[in-house]
Amino acid sequence: MIEVSPRGRDSASRAVADTLAAQLTALHFSAKIVRRDLAAEHLPHLDEITLPAISTKDPAEAERLKDAARQSDELIDELLESDLLVIATPMWNFGIPSALKAWIDLVVRPGRTFQYSNGGVLGLAKGKKAILVLASGGVFTEGPWRSWDFVEPYLRQILGFIGIVDVQTVRAEGMNIPLLATNAVPKANNAVLELSL
Ligand SMILES: Cc1cc2nc3c(=O)[nH]c(=O)nc-3n(C[C@H](O)[C@H](O)[C@H](O)COP(=O)(O)O)c2cc1C
């Protein structure tokens, strides 16, 4: 479970993710939920050391740079071992927060989560489900702002790229619209009960 919002108890995406975690525990009582709090963790951006460390094809170079690849290795192992990936994130400036992009840049890695094959791309993180828990100030499931949503389309595309195609979405939307805000989280919590888990 990847949680992104720095707003703690005020966070709509975290509140709905908590409901989802409780529902998962109720349905699969032996399930282990691994939570990654990206607001607390501050993952690094790819730089002149981590980029070659996670992308080199030269085994000697990979060995030399293995310490710099460790965080990516750990996040990828965690993802590959999981049956279900939950990403709970706010919309910021119509896209994902950079903390989530940093996680994506560390886990979308050639040879580990995807590979090039026969002129195409093969996702290696197959056989998993994903659930997107998305919070936004506006409404993006319908109406004039729909085409401004660069969160759900991007996340579905990048997850598909690494082989995760079974993706469901729950939204707490309208958080900045007083008439919608009060009911947005309860509505999303109800939608959690409708998910196929
Ligand atoms: C920096 C920032 C940028 C935001 N940008 C958008 C935006 O582009 N569109 C939108 O609908 N809401 C935007 N919002 C509102 C948040 O998406 C909304 O408050 C949501 O509830 C945040 O998720 P959280 O409650 O889990 O933190 C923004 C909020 C912040 C703090």
The ligand as a MOL file (V3000), in Angstrom:
LIG
                    3D

  0  0  0     0  0            999 V3000
M  V30 BEGIN CTAB
M  V30 COUNTS 31 33 0 0 0
M  V30 BEGIN ATOM
M  V30 1 C -0.3200 21.3760 -3.9950 0
M  V30 2 C -1.7450 21.0200 -4.2930 0
M  V30 3 C -2.1860 20.9390 -5.5930 0
M  V30 4 C -3.4880 20.5830 -5.8730 0
M  V30 5 N -3.8820 20.4960 -7.1720 0
M  V30 6 C -5.1400 20.0940 -7.4490 0
M  V30 7 C -5.5600 19.9560 -8.7950 0
M  V30 8 O -4.8180 20.1780 -9.7430 0
M  V30 9 N -6.8380 19.5750 -9.0270 0
M  V30 10 C -7.7120 19.2920 -8.0180 0
M  V30 11 O -8.8410 18.9240 -8.2890 0
M  V30 12 N -7.3250 19.4010 -6.7220 0
M  V30 13 C -6.0660 19.7960 -6.4270 0
M  V30 14 N -5.6750 19.9040 -5.1230 0
M  V30 15 C -6.6120 19.5270 -4.0710 0
M  V30 16 C -6.3360 18.1010 -3.5640 0
M  V30 17 O -6.3400 17.1560 -4.6280 0
M  V30 18 C -7.3670 17.7190 -2.5200 0
M  V30 19 O -7.1890 18.5800 -1.4130 0
M  V30 20 C -7.2550 16.2850 -2.0750 0
M  V30 21 O -8.1630 16.0520 -1.0350 0
M  V30 22 C -5.8460 15.9600 -1.6170 0
M  V30 23 O -5.7400 14.6060 -1.2130 0
M  V30 24 P -5.5210 14.2580 0.3300 0
M  V30 25 O -6.7620 14.7490 1.0350 0
M  V30 26 O -5.3830 12.7720 0.3770 0
M  V30 27 O -4.2980 14.9790 0.7910 0
M  V30 28 C -4.3810 20.2860 -4.8190 0
M  V30 29 C -3.9380 20.3780 -3.4930 0
M  V30 30 C -2.6390 20.7480 -3.2270 0
M  V30 31 C -2.1740 20.8190 -1.7940 0
M  V30 END ATOM
M  V30 BEGIN BOND
M  V30 1 1 1 2
M  V30 2 1 2 3
M  V30 3 2 2 30
M  V30 4 2 3 4
M  V30 5 1 4 5
M  V30 6 1 4 28
M  V30 7 2 5 6
M  V30 8 1 6 7
M  V30 9 1 6 13
M  V30 10 2 7 8
M  V30 11 1 7 9
M  V30 12 1 9 10
M  V30 13 2 10 11
M  V30 14 1 10 12
M  V30 15 2 12 13
M  V30 16 1 13 14
M  V30 17 1 14 15
M  V30 18 1 14 28
M  V30 19 1 15 16
M  V30 20 1 16 17
M  V30 21 1 16 18
M  V30 22 1 18 19
M  V30 23 1 18 20
M  V30 24 1 20 21
M  V30 25 1 20 22
M  V30 26 1 22 23
M  V30 27 1 23 24
M  V30 28 2 24 25
M  V30 29 1 24 26
M  V30 30 1 24 27
M  V30 31 2 28 29
M  V30 32 1 29 30
M  V30 33 1 30 31
M  V30 END BOND
M  V30 END CTAB
M  END
